[in-house]
Amino acid sequence: MRNFSWQYFTMTGDVDAYLLYKQITDPNVEDSADEEDSEDESVVQ
């Protein structure tokens, strides 16, 4: 999966593929989009 996401990124330049590659290679990296969503929900409520 790691090689596929890297190859897909190099061929297309898709940022999501790069983020997937980074998440696979370093599992300690948290997805900041999830944190931002939870912060937005707490403000709306």
Backbone as XML, in Angstrom:
<?xml version="1.0"?>
<chain id="A" units="angstrom">
  <residue number="1" name="MET">
    <atom name="N" x="0.823" y="-1.188" z="0.000"/>
    <atom name="CA" x="0.000" y="0.000" z="0.000"/>
    <atom name="C" x="0.874" y="1.262" z="0.000"/>
  </residue>
  <residue number="2" name="ARG">
    <atom name="N" x="1.972" y="1.194" z="0.721"/>
    <atom name="CA" x="2.868" y="2.352" z="0.788"/>
    <atom name="C" x="3.438" y="2.666" z="-0.588"/>
  </residue>
  <residue number="3" name="ASN">
    <atom name="N" x="3.903" y="1.638" z="-1.296"/>
    <atom name="CA" x="4.467" y="1.851" z="-2.627"/>
    <atom name="C" x="3.412" y="2.355" z="-3.599"/>
  </residue>
  <residue number="4" name="PHE">
    <atom name="N" x="2.209" y="1.803" z="-3.501"/>
    <atom name="CA" x="1.139" y="2.244" z="-4.392"/>
    <atom name="C" x="0.810" y="3.714" z="-4.182"/>
  </residue>
  <residue number="5" name="SER">
    <atom name="N" x="0.663" y="4.119" z="-2.922"/>
    <atom name="CA" x="0.302" y="5.521" z="-2.659"/>
    <atom name="C" x="1.414" y="6.461" z="-3.123"/>
  </residue>
  <residue number="6" name="TRP">
    <atom name="N" x="2.677" y="6.046" z="-2.981"/>
    <atom name="CA" x="3.780" y="6.893" z="-3.440"/>
    <atom name="C" x="3.797" y="6.987" z="-4.963"/>
  </residue>
  <residue number="7" name="GLN">
    <atom name="N" x="3.638" y="5.839" z="-5.629"/>
    <atom name="CA" x="3.625" y="5.841" z="-7.091"/>
    <atom name="C" x="2.460" y="6.663" z="-7.627"/>
  </residue>
  <residue number="8" name="TYR">
    <atom name="N" x="1.302" y="6.528" z="-7.019"/>
    <atom name="CA" x="0.131" y="7.291" z="-7.438"/>
    <atom name="C" x="0.387" y="8.791" z="-7.262"/>
  </residue>
  <residue number="9" name="PHE">
    <atom name="N" x="1.006" y="9.154" z="-6.139"/>
    <atom name="CA" x="1.325" y="10.554" z="-5.894"/>
    <atom name="C" x="2.309" y="11.090" z="-6.928"/>
  </residue>
  <residue number="10" name="THR">
    <atom name="N" x="3.356" y="10.325" z="-7.227"/>
    <atom name="CA" x="4.351" y="10.815" z="-8.182"/>
    <atom name="C" x="3.779" y="10.950" z="-9.585"/>
  </residue>
  <residue number="11" name="MET">
    <atom name="N" x="2.815" y="10.116" z="-9.942"/>
    <atom name="CA" x="2.229" y="10.192" z="-11.278"/>
    <atom name="C" x="1.159" y="11.268" z="-11.381"/>
  </residue>
  <residue number="12" name="THR">
    <atom name="N" x="0.424" y="11.520" z="-10.295"/>
    <atom name="CA" x="-0.721" y="12.428" z="-10.378"/>
    <atom name="C" x="-0.521" y="13.734" z="-9.615"/>
  </residue>
  <residue number="13" name="GLY">
    <atom name="N" x="0.324" y="13.714" z="-8.597"/>
    <atom name="CA" x="0.484" y="14.895" z="-7.761"/>
    <atom name="C" x="-0.664" y="15.062" z="-6.781"/>
  </residue>
  <residue number="14" name="ASP">
    <atom name="N" x="-1.440" y="14.006" z="-6.571"/>
    <atom name="CA" x="-2.596" y="14.051" z="-5.683"/>
    <atom name="C" x="-2.136" y="14.181" z="-4.231"/>
  </residue>
  <residue number="15" name="VAL">
    <atom name="N" x="-2.587" y="15.242" z="-3.573"/>
    <atom name="CA" x="-2.169" y="15.517" z="-2.205"/>
    <atom name="C" x="-2.683" y="14.448" z="-1.255"/>
  </residue>
  <residue number="16" name="ASP">
    <atom name="N" x="-3.886" y="13.951" z="-1.479"/>
    <atom name="CA" x="-4.433" y="12.910" z="-0.611"/>
    <atom name="C" x="-3.577" y="11.646" z="-0.649"/>
  </residue>
  <residue number="17" name="ALA">
    <atom name="N" x="-3.040" y="11.319" z="-1.801"/>
    <atom name="CA" x="-2.165" y="10.156" z="-1.910"/>
    <atom name="C" x="-0.890" y="10.384" z="-1.107"/>
  </residue>
  <residue number="18" name="TYR">
    <atom name="N" x="-0.372" y="11.604" z="-1.130"/>
    <atom name="CA" x="0.821" y="11.917" z="-0.342"/>
    <atom name="C" x="0.526" y="11.823" z="1.151"/>
  </residue>
  <residue number="19" name="LEU">
    <atom name="N" x="-0.621" y="12.350" z="1.562"/>
    <atom name="CA" x="-0.985" y="12.290" z="2.978"/>
    <atom name="C" x="-1.191" y="10.849" z="3.429"/>
  </residue>
  <residue number="20" name="LEU">
    <atom name="N" x="-1.749" y="10.020" z="2.564"/>
    <atom name="CA" x="-1.887" y="8.605" z="2.876"/>
    <atom name="C" x="-0.514" y="7.963" z="3.026"/>
  </residue>
  <residue number="21" name="TYR">
    <atom name="N" x="0.394" y="8.284" z="2.122"/>
    <atom name="CA" x="1.758" y="7.754" z="2.199"/>
    <atom name="C" x="2.417" y="8.157" z="3.517"/>
  </residue>
  <residue number="22" name="LYS">
    <atom name="N" x="2.275" y="9.425" z="3.886"/>
    <atom name="CA" x="2.879" y="9.904" z="5.130"/>
    <atom name="C" x="2.252" y="9.220" z="6.336"/>
  </residue>
  <residue number="23" name="GLN">
    <atom name="N" x="0.962" y="8.998" z="6.302"/>
    <atom name="CA" x="0.286" y="8.336" z="7.416"/>
    <atom name="C" x="0.742" y="6.887" z="7.545"/>
  </residue>
  <residue number="24" name="ILE">
    <atom name="N" x="0.965" y="6.220" z="6.433"/>
    <atom name="CA" x="1.417" y="4.829" z="6.462"/>
    <atom name="C" x="2.855" y="4.739" z="6.951"/>
  </residue>
  <residue number="25" name="THR">
    <atom name="N" x="3.714" y="5.655" z="6.490"/>
    <atom name="CA" x="5.126" y="5.572" z="6.855"/>
    <atom name="C" x="5.392" y="6.058" z="8.273"/>
  </residue>
  <residue number="26" name="ASP">
    <atom name="N" x="4.563" y="6.956" z="8.797"/>
    <atom name="CA" x="4.746" y="7.457" z="10.153"/>
    <atom name="C" x="3.404" y="7.429" z="10.879"/>
  </residue>
  <residue number="27" name="PRO">
    <atom name="N" x="3.076" y="6.333" z="11.556"/>
    <atom name="CA" x="1.765" y="6.223" z="12.200"/>
    <atom name="C" x="1.572" y="7.192" z="13.369"/>
  </residue>
  <residue number="28" name="ASN">
    <atom name="N" x="2.637" y="7.869" z="13.802"/>
    <atom name="CA" x="2.508" y="8.838" z="14.886"/>
    <atom name="C" x="1.940" y="10.168" z="14.413"/>
  </residue>
  <residue number="29" name="VAL">
    <atom name="N" x="1.891" y="10.369" z="13.100"/>
    <atom name="CA" x="1.338" y="11.605" z="12.549"/>
    <atom name="C" x="-0.172" y="11.528" z="12.639"/>
  </residue>
  <residue number="30" name="GLU">
    <atom name="N" x="-0.771" y="12.529" z="13.296"/>
    <atom name="CA" x="-2.213" y="12.545" z="13.439"/>
    <atom name="C" x="-2.830" y="13.320" z="12.296"/>
  </residue>
  <residue number="31" name="ASP">
    <atom name="N" x="-4.057" y="12.992" z="11.981"/>
    <atom name="CA" x="-4.782" y="13.678" z="10.919"/>
    <atom name="C" x="-5.348" y="14.979" z="11.483"/>
  </residue>
  <residue number="32" name="SER">
    <atom name="N" x="-4.789" y="16.098" z="11.080"/>
    <atom name="CA" x="-5.215" y="17.387" z="11.616"/>
    <atom name="C" x="-6.612" y="17.761" z="11.163"/>
  </residue>
  <residue number="33" name="ALA">
    <atom name="N" x="-7.103" y="17.218" z="10.065"/>
    <atom name="CA" x="-8.451" y="17.530" z="9.593"/>
    <atom name="C" x="-9.492" y="17.036" z="10.600"/>
  </residue>
  <residue number="34" name="ASP">
    <atom name="N" x="-9.267" y="15.885" z="11.219"/>
    <atom name="CA" x="-10.203" y="15.385" z="12.218"/>
    <atom name="C" x="-10.245" y="16.301" z="13.432"/>
  </residue>
  <residue number="35" name="GLU">
    <atom name="N" x="-9.094" y="16.808" z="13.839"/>
    <atom name="CA" x="-9.042" y="17.715" z="14.973"/>
    <atom name="C" x="-9.773" y="19.015" z="14.665"/>
  </residue>
  <residue number="36" name="GLU">
    <atom name="N" x="-9.603" y="19.532" z="13.464"/>
    <atom name="CA" x="-10.272" y="20.770" z="13.087"/>
    <atom name="C" x="-11.775" y="20.582" z="13.054"/>
  </residue>
  <residue number="37" name="ASP">
    <atom name="N" x="-12.247" y="19.436" z="12.563"/>
    <atom name="CA" x="-13.675" y="19.162" z="12.526"/>
    <atom name="C" x="-14.262" y="19.129" z="13.926"/>
  </residue>
  <residue number="38" name="SER">
    <atom name="N" x="-13.571" y="18.499" z="14.860"/>
    <atom name="CA" x="-14.096" y="18.411" z="16.213"/>
    <atom name="C" x="-14.107" y="19.780" z="16.883"/>
  </residue>
  <residue number="39" name="GLU">
    <atom name="N" x="-13.133" y="20.633" z="16.566"/>
    <atom name="CA" x="-13.128" y="21.984" z="17.110"/>
    <atom name="C" x="-14.282" y="22.796" z="16.545"/>
  </residue>
  <residue number="40" name="ASP">
    <atom name="N" x="-14.560" y="22.656" z="15.256"/>
    <atom name="CA" x="-15.664" y="23.382" z="14.635"/>
    <atom name="C" x="-16.993" y="22.960" z="15.223"/>
  </residue>
  <residue number="41" name="GLU">
    <atom name="N" x="-17.183" y="21.677" z="15.490"/>
    <atom name="CA" x="-18.426" y="21.190" z="16.060"/>
    <atom name="C" x="-18.641" y="21.738" z="17.456"/>
  </residue>
  <residue number="42" name="SER">
    <atom name="N" x="-17.589" y="21.864" z="18.245"/>
    <atom name="CA" x="-17.749" y="22.363" z="19.606"/>
    <atom name="C" x="-18.110" y="23.843" z="19.600"/>
  </residue>
  <residue number="43" name="VAL">
    <atom name="N" x="-17.675" y="24.582" z="18.603"/>
    <atom name="CA" x="-18.004" y="25.998" z="18.508"/>
    <atom name="C" x="-19.460" y="26.170" z="18.105"/>
  </residue>
  <residue number="44" name="VAL">
    <atom name="N" x="-19.941" y="25.329" z="17.192"/>
    <atom name="CA" x="-21.303" y="25.439" z="16.689"/>
    <atom name="C" x="-22.300" y="25.086" z="17.770"/>
  </residue>
  <residue number="45" name="GLN">
    <atom name="N" x="-21.984" y="24.118" z="18.595"/>
    <atom name="CA" x="-22.926" y="23.670" z="19.623"/>
    <atom name="C" x="-22.993" y="24.711" z="20.657"/>
  </residue>
</chain>
